[in-house]
Structures are given as structure tokens and as C-alpha cells.
Amino acid sequence: MTRSLSKGPYIDPKLLKKIEGKNPIQTGAIKTWSRDSQIAPEMVGFTFGVHNGKQHIEVLVTEDMVGHRLGEFSPTRKFTRHGGKMQKDLDQKKKEAEISAAKAAKATSDTKKK
């Protein structure tokens, strides 16, 4: 559910204080735990270190991000791929095919040089 328009967007006051009057290029990553803060137009160009529960993920704010939350750009869960033994076998065959293709390409380039 969206926030009431009468209340306006939520932006952590501490976060606004940290970027107030600073140059985005000279300022390094600004660490924050405020994942629920919305990105305001004043934040464009700044790099934020958004905490994901374990570490700070650096997020460079662009114009497209205005209106979104900081937490949307710092995933909290690590995706471990689907599949078991079958997927492993398929990946291994794919890797072997790439290696053989690279060897074939190298052999053709060596014969052209001679």
C-alpha cells in the first residue's frame, strides 16, 4: 500500500542531513541502514552504501531511481541457482563445448598466420 499523499514521501532526516550542501563527486559512499527511505531528486549522483543485513552494497543513484526505495537496490537474499545433478551435468557439457570452440578458433587463427 502506498503512503498517503498528504504525508508526503518518507526520507530519513539523518540521510538528508548527510547529503546537505555536499558535492556528489567528492563525497564517497554514504553508509545508511535506512532501506525504507525514498530516493529524492536531491540524492541523484550520490553513492549510498545500503545495508542488506550483512554488508553495505554501494548504490549509485540515477534519475530513474527517484521515487523508489533505497532497499530495492540492495538485495537481502542470495540466489543459489535451481537444479541439482542434472543442472550440474548440463553446465559441465556447456563449458566443455565452449573450451572446444575456443581451441578450434585458436587453431584456425594459427593456420592463417602461417
Backbone bond lengths (Angstrom), bond angles and torsions (degrees), N, CA, C in turn:
res aa  C-N    CA-C-N  psi(-1)  N-CA   C-N-CA  omega(-1)  CA-C   N-CA-C  phi
1 M - - - 1.449 - - 1.533 109.04 -
2 T 1.299 116.89 138.34 1.456 120.58 -177.33 1.528 111.10 -79.42
3 R 1.306 114.40 160.74 1.462 120.79 178.65 1.529 108.97 -76.59
4 S 1.321 116.18 147.46 1.457 122.21 -179.22 1.533 110.40 -60.17
5 L 1.311 117.06 136.79 1.468 121.16 180.00 1.520 111.64 -64.85
6 S 1.329 116.73 -29.53 1.459 119.15 -179.84 1.525 111.54 -68.70
7 K 1.323 117.07 -27.75 1.467 120.45 178.27 1.521 111.96 -80.26
8 G 1.326 117.36 -30.46 1.455 120.71 -178.05 1.514 111.14 84.71
9 P 1.330 116.90 175.65 1.471 119.93 -177.99 1.526 111.11 -72.03
10 Y 1.343 115.63 148.66 1.463 119.68 176.72 1.517 109.55 -91.45
11 I 1.305 115.03 119.58 1.461 122.11 173.98 1.521 106.33 -131.45
12 D 1.327 115.85 125.70 1.459 120.77 -177.50 1.538 109.76 -59.05
13 P 1.334 117.90 125.21 1.473 120.28 -178.88 1.527 112.89 -58.96
14 K 1.331 117.45 -34.77 1.474 120.31 178.85 1.524 110.62 -63.93
15 L 1.320 115.70 -36.47 1.460 120.80 -179.69 1.528 110.53 -67.14
16 L 1.331 116.19 -43.58 1.468 119.89 177.56 1.522 111.37 -62.98
17 K 1.335 115.66 -36.60 1.466 120.61 -179.72 1.534 110.47 -66.15
18 K 1.346 116.33 -35.30 1.466 120.59 -178.85 1.529 112.26 -68.44
19 I 1.350 117.61 -32.45 1.470 119.23 -177.39 1.523 112.84 -96.86
20 E 1.311 117.30 -7.66 1.465 121.79 -175.29 1.523 111.39 -62.41
21 G 1.326 116.70 121.14 1.463 123.10 175.13 1.512 114.26 73.20
22 K 1.328 118.95 14.86 1.460 120.99 -179.61 1.521 110.48 -106.86
23 N 1.328 115.10 156.23 1.458 122.54 178.74 1.537 108.38 -91.63
24 P 1.337 118.38 126.66 1.473 120.28 -177.64 1.527 114.31 -60.46
25 I 1.326 116.71 -31.35 1.465 120.20 -176.56 1.531 110.85 -72.88
26 Q 1.318 117.44 -41.72 1.460 121.05 -177.27 1.523 112.84 -79.86
27 T 1.323 117.08 -24.88 1.450 120.82 -178.96 1.514 109.28 -80.30
28 G 1.326 116.15 135.08 1.462 120.12 176.73 1.514 109.94 -78.26
29 A 1.320 115.97 -159.85 1.463 120.79 178.95 1.523 109.64 -70.41
30 I 1.314 116.51 130.14 1.462 122.26 179.09 1.525 107.42 -95.13
31 K 1.326 116.39 113.24 1.461 120.31 -178.14 1.519 110.30 -74.01
32 T 1.333 115.19 137.20 1.456 119.91 178.20 1.519 110.23 -149.70
33 W 1.326 114.25 147.18 1.459 121.76 174.18 1.527 109.43 -106.50
34 S 1.326 117.52 1.44 1.456 122.94 -176.45 1.525 110.36 -86.28
35 R 1.341 115.87 78.39 1.461 121.34 -179.09 1.519 112.00 -71.64
36 D 1.344 117.35 -21.87 1.458 121.50 -176.44 1.524 113.68 -86.67
37 S 1.323 117.67 -1.54 1.466 120.28 179.06 1.521 110.59 -73.90
38 Q 1.334 115.77 136.64 1.460 119.83 175.89 1.522 109.58 -79.00
39 I 1.315 115.37 152.58 1.454 120.59 179.20 1.523 108.36 -86.34
40 A 1.322 115.30 123.10 1.465 122.38 -179.20 1.532 109.42 -98.94
41 P 1.322 117.73 160.47 1.470 120.28 179.04 1.537 113.30 -59.94
42 E 1.341 117.32 -25.32 1.474 119.89 179.23 1.525 111.59 -69.27
43 M 1.326 117.74 -18.80 1.464 122.18 -175.90 1.525 112.96 -86.71
44 V 1.327 118.39 -8.01 1.464 121.39 -176.79 1.521 109.89 -61.70
45 G 1.331 115.75 129.70 1.463 121.61 179.11 1.511 113.08 100.59
46 F 1.323 118.01 -21.70 1.459 121.25 -179.95 1.526 110.20 -80.17
47 T 1.324 115.78 153.92 1.456 121.95 174.24 1.514 107.81 -108.59
48 F 1.336 115.82 125.41 1.455 120.98 -179.81 1.516 109.53 -111.98
49 G 1.322 116.23 139.19 1.452 122.06 172.03 1.513 107.09 -94.60
50 V 1.335 117.64 96.45 1.464 122.44 -175.24 1.524 108.66 -90.49
51 H 1.317 116.47 124.99 1.463 121.70 -176.95 1.518 110.50 -75.03
52 N 1.342 116.22 132.98 1.459 119.65 -179.94 1.530 112.07 -109.00
53 G 1.311 116.98 11.83 1.453 121.32 -179.00 1.509 111.70 107.09
54 K 1.317 116.52 -21.63 1.463 120.98 -179.07 1.526 111.55 -125.98
55 Q 1.328 115.46 -43.55 1.463 120.10 -177.91 1.530 109.54 -146.81
56 H 1.322 115.60 173.72 1.465 120.69 178.33 1.525 108.65 -95.96
57 I 1.320 116.31 121.62 1.467 122.43 177.24 1.522 107.48 -95.46
58 E 1.337 116.69 126.27 1.466 119.90 -178.83 1.524 110.50 -77.00
59 V 1.338 114.76 129.82 1.464 122.22 -178.96 1.522 108.13 -126.64
60 L 1.344 116.25 117.98 1.459 121.02 175.82 1.520 107.24 -89.73
61 V 1.315 116.62 119.28 1.465 121.72 -174.99 1.524 109.98 -81.86
62 T 1.355 115.33 128.50 1.457 121.78 176.91 1.535 108.63 -117.25
63 E 1.318 115.98 175.21 1.470 120.14 -177.68 1.523 112.11 -64.94
64 D 1.334 117.14 -29.95 1.466 120.85 -179.36 1.532 112.12 -66.09
65 M 1.313 117.09 -22.86 1.465 121.60 -174.81 1.528 113.88 -84.72
66 V 1.310 117.91 -10.11 1.464 121.45 -176.64 1.528 109.20 -60.69
67 G 1.325 114.98 129.98 1.459 121.02 -179.22 1.515 113.29 99.24
68 H 1.341 117.02 -18.20 1.459 120.76 177.74 1.532 109.16 -87.32
69 R 1.316 116.57 172.22 1.464 122.10 178.06 1.529 109.02 -94.68
70 L 1.329 116.61 151.34 1.460 120.72 178.96 1.530 111.25 -62.78
71 G 1.318 116.98 -35.96 1.450 121.19 -177.16 1.511 114.32 -65.44
72 E 1.335 117.67 -19.72 1.456 120.87 179.91 1.524 111.82 -66.08
73 F 1.319 117.70 -22.84 1.454 122.17 -174.58 1.525 112.33 -103.77
74 S 1.325 117.18 8.78 1.458 122.41 178.36 1.529 108.49 -132.58
75 P 1.342 117.78 88.14 1.469 120.31 -175.48 1.526 112.11 -63.81
76 T 1.335 115.35 141.45 1.458 120.71 -177.60 1.523 112.38 -97.28
77 R 1.313 117.53 -13.33 1.465 120.98 -178.90 1.521 110.17 -117.78
78 K 1.327 115.29 139.66 1.451 120.95 178.94 1.518 108.51 -94.14
79 F 1.327 116.87 127.59 1.458 121.12 -179.06 1.517 109.24 -83.70
80 T 1.319 116.10 120.10 1.456 120.52 169.67 1.513 105.85 -103.42
81 R 1.294 116.30 127.01 1.461 121.41 -167.85 1.519 113.34 -58.49
82 H 1.306 115.18 160.37 1.450 122.47 178.60 1.524 109.79 -79.46
83 G 1.307 114.99 163.61 1.451 119.77 173.74 1.510 111.39 98.86
84 G 1.283 115.67 158.33 1.454 121.83 179.78 1.506 109.75 -122.79
85 K 1.336 115.68 -122.59 1.462 121.46 -176.47 1.530 111.67 -65.39
86 M 1.335 116.70 -39.84 1.467 119.84 179.60 1.527 111.08 -60.23
87 Q 1.315 116.51 -44.88 1.467 120.91 -179.29 1.523 110.24 -64.54
88 K 1.327 116.65 -37.99 1.458 121.38 179.80 1.525 110.20 -63.68
89 D 1.335 116.89 -42.81 1.456 121.27 178.27 1.522 111.51 -63.49
90 L 1.323 116.56 -42.62 1.469 120.39 178.53 1.520 111.52 -62.22
91 D 1.336 116.46 -41.90 1.465 120.71 178.96 1.516 111.06 -64.15
92 Q 1.335 116.63 -39.55 1.461 120.93 -179.66 1.534 110.63 -65.72
93 K 1.326 117.58 -42.39 1.466 121.49 178.01 1.522 110.75 -63.50
94 K 1.321 115.69 -39.44 1.467 120.38 179.51 1.526 110.24 -64.21
95 K 1.334 116.48 -42.69 1.455 121.13 179.93 1.529 110.79 -64.54
96 E 1.344 116.94 -41.19 1.462 120.89 178.49 1.528 110.71 -63.87
97 A 1.331 117.30 -38.91 1.459 121.08 178.20 1.531 111.07 -64.18
98 E 1.328 117.06 -39.54 1.462 120.97 178.06 1.524 110.90 -64.51
99 I 1.333 116.33 -41.73 1.467 120.72 -179.53 1.525 110.26 -64.52
100 S 1.340 117.10 -44.12 1.468 119.98 -179.94 1.535 110.76 -66.34
101 A 1.317 117.50 -36.29 1.464 120.61 177.24 1.523 110.69 -65.63
102 A 1.330 116.56 -39.77 1.463 120.05 179.05 1.526 110.74 -66.22
103 K 1.335 117.04 -39.68 1.468 120.44 178.47 1.522 110.73 -65.12
104 A 1.334 116.04 -40.46 1.466 120.04 179.25 1.526 110.65 -64.56
105 A 1.327 116.76 -41.06 1.466 120.83 178.95 1.528 110.70 -65.09
106 K 1.318 116.30 -37.46 1.469 120.62 179.72 1.527 110.09 -68.68
107 A 1.332 116.19 -39.71 1.464 120.08 179.91 1.528 111.01 -64.80
108 T 1.313 117.23 -40.15 1.457 120.32 179.61 1.521 111.35 -68.61
109 S 1.323 117.51 -34.85 1.458 120.15 178.89 1.527 110.99 -72.13
110 D 1.354 116.93 -32.51 1.471 120.30 177.78 1.516 111.04 -69.17
111 T 1.327 117.36 -38.48 1.463 119.63 -179.71 1.533 111.54 -70.27
112 K 1.322 117.24 -30.95 1.462 120.47 177.92 1.523 111.05 -69.02
113 K 1.340 116.99 -33.21 1.473 121.42 -178.71 1.521 111.25 -69.49
114 K 1.332 117.36 -31.10 1.479 120.24 -177.61 1.467 111.24 -77.40
